[in-house]
């Protein structure tokens, strides 16, 4: 948003208004979308588990045979697979969860799994990282800094945040922290550059500078 606004030669006031409203709206959308998506997925998995439980209750021999065939396909000897599956089948809940994972490749959610907590984390994360590019304009609003200086500070803050996000990501992957940081930083920089070019193209080629001219005219009228 910030890069596109600068490319489009918008004023600081416009960038702040559009920026913060866009961050909040996008964060709500992403958070609610994440929660509803997880909720729907969990409901589907639990419905499949209920179906597997019904099949095991009404036809345990058939379900055991399915699991034996599955283990044989994975390389077990049929005799060994028969022993393994029959041992597991003694424990109904455990066996049903194993069937879900092995047969349907679905992970049964925990009883205390709350999709809205995941949505809330997504919302807060989006707000936190989304406001970083706007900090230079919001915090330094009262100072007589040029738009280019504020944009430069915004780029530095955003770059540091992106690199830091990559470093945190490296803790959960096997990538070196410098490479992971540079990867996220590079991707974020490319997206910002593209947004800047789109804003510049729309303002210059399509609007022909009319937005800036209108803003200047309003300022002259007000003074």
N, C-alpha and C positions, 0 to 999 in steps of 0.2 A: 504494500500500500504506500509506504513512504517513498520508495524508489520510483514507483509509478507517478506519485504526486509531484515529486521533484522533476521528473522527466516531462511532466505536463505543465510545469511552471505554476503550480498552485501555490497559494499563500500558506503561511504557517498555520493560520487559523483554520483554513480549510483542511489541511493535512491532519491537524489534531482532531477536528470534529469527525472527519471521515475515518481516520485511523482508529480512534478509540471505539467508535460505534461499530466499525467493522470487526474489530477484535472481539468485542463482547458478543456480537451477533454470531460470528463464526464459532466462538468458543461454546456458546449455548447449542448451536447446531451440531458441532462435533461431539459434545458431551452427551446430548440426548440421543444422537445417532448411535454412538458407541454403546450406550446403555440399552437401547431398544434392540440393537443387533445382538448383543450378548444375551439379553433376555429371550429373544426368539430362538437363538441357538440352543440355550439351555432347555427351553421348553421342548424343542424338537428331540434333543438327546434323551430327556426324561420320558418322553412319549415312546421313543424307541426302546428304552429300558423296560417300560411297562409291557410292551409287546413281547420282548424277549422273556420277561418273567412269566407272562401268561403261557407262552409256548413251552417253557421249561416245566411249568406246573402241569400242563395237559399232555405233554409229550416229551418227558425227560430223556427217553431212549433216543429219540430222533435228534435232540439237541446235543446229546453226548456224541452221537455218531458224526454229526456235523463238525464238532470240534476235533474229533479224532482224524477225520479226513483233512481238516485244515492243517493240523500238525504234521500229517504225513506229507502233504504238499510242501511243507516248509523243511522237510528233510528227516523227520523222525521215522523210526521204524514203527510199523502199525502196532506191534505188541507194546512197545514203550509208550507210544501215544495213548493207547488204551488205558494203561496203568495211570499215566499222568492225569488224564481227563477224568477218570473215575474217582481218583483221589480228590480232585478239585470239586467235583460234583457233589461231594458230601457236604460242602459248605455253600449253601444256596446263593446268598448275597455275593459272596466272593466269586463264585462261578459265573454269575450273571454279569458282573463287572468285567470279568476276564473275557467273556463272550463279546461284550460291547467293544472292548479294546482290540481283540484279535480278529473278530469276524467283521465288525462294522467300522473299526478304526475310529471309534468315538470315545472320548474321555468323559466319564460321568462327573458332573460338577459337584463340588462339596455342598453339604447341606447349608452351610453358612455363607455360600457364595452369593454376593449381592451385586447385580449388574449396575445398580445406580452408584455404587462406590467407584466402580471402574469409570463410569461416566463422569463422576465428580473429579476424579484424578485427571481425566482427559481435559475437562473444562479448565481446571486450575493450571495445568501445564500449558494449554493454549494461551490463556490470559497472560501467564508469566512471560513466556517467550515472545508473545505477540506485542507486548507493550515495550519491550527493550528497544526496538528501533525508534519508538516515539519519545523515549526519555530525554534525549538531547533537545528536542523541541519543547517538551513540557517543562523540564527543570530549568532550562536556559531561556525560557520565554521572555522574561523581563529584561534580559541583557541585550545590548545592541550588537549582537553577532550577525554576520551575514548569513544568508540562507545556505550558501556553500559551506561555511564553517560548521553550521549546525548539522548539515547533511554528512560532513566528514566525521564528526563526532559520533553521529548515529551509526555510520558504517563501521567505525572502530568498535563500538559497544556490541553491535550485532555480530561482527566477526568474532569477537572474543567469546560471545555466548555460543555461537555455532561451534567454534573449536572446542569449547568446554563440554558441549553436548556430545561431541564426537569422542572426547576423552572418557566421559562417563559410559558411553556405549561400548568402548573397548573393554570395560570391566566384564562385560557379558559375552564377549567374543574373543577370538584368538588373535585379533589384529593388534599390532603395536599401537600405543596410544597416540603417537605422532601421526601415523598414517590414518587412523580412525578420525582424529581431529581434523586433519587436512581434507579428508574425504567429505565430511559434513560441511566444512567451511567452503569447499569448492562448489558443492552442489547448491548451497545457499547463495553463494555469490553469483552463480549462473542464473538462478531464479530472479535475484534482485536486478541483475543486469538486463534480463529479458523484460521485467516489469518496467524498468526505466525506459527502455527502447519503445515499448508499447505506448507508454504515456507521452513520450516525446513525439512519436509518429502521429498519434491522434491529435495532439495539440498543434503540431506544425503542419502536417499534410492534410488532415481532415478539417480541423477547426480553423486553421490558418492564423493561429494566435488570437482568436477572438475572445477566448476566456481571459487571457492576461489583459487584453485591451479593455474588456468590460470591467475587470477588477480595478484597473488604473482609473477608469472613468468614474467609478463609484467613489474611489478615494478622493479624487479631485473635487467631486461634488460635495463630499462630506466636509472637506476642508474649506 
